[in-house]
């Protein structure tokens, strides 16, 4: 024969409370791990962003130097051609 026992209300509430506490603890720990993972990814992406910004600044500086040299050569070329012509004629 089966005996059917009924839990007292306080024991049911205790089990329910412990279950909710365990579930909440599990979820909170999972969220904390996820937050830490996202924080690490964010720090990594911020470092990559800083590195890319530094590279962009170096490229802009190189572009400015190249444009300056190109401008200098454009102004000097006619004089150089004239000097070469003078040397050939002389």
Secondary structure, DSSP 8 states (H G I E B T S, - for coil): --------HHHHHHHHHHHHHHHHHHHHHHHHHHHHHHHHHHHHHHHHHHHHHHHHHHHHHHHHHHHHHHHHHHHHHHHHHHHHHHHHH-
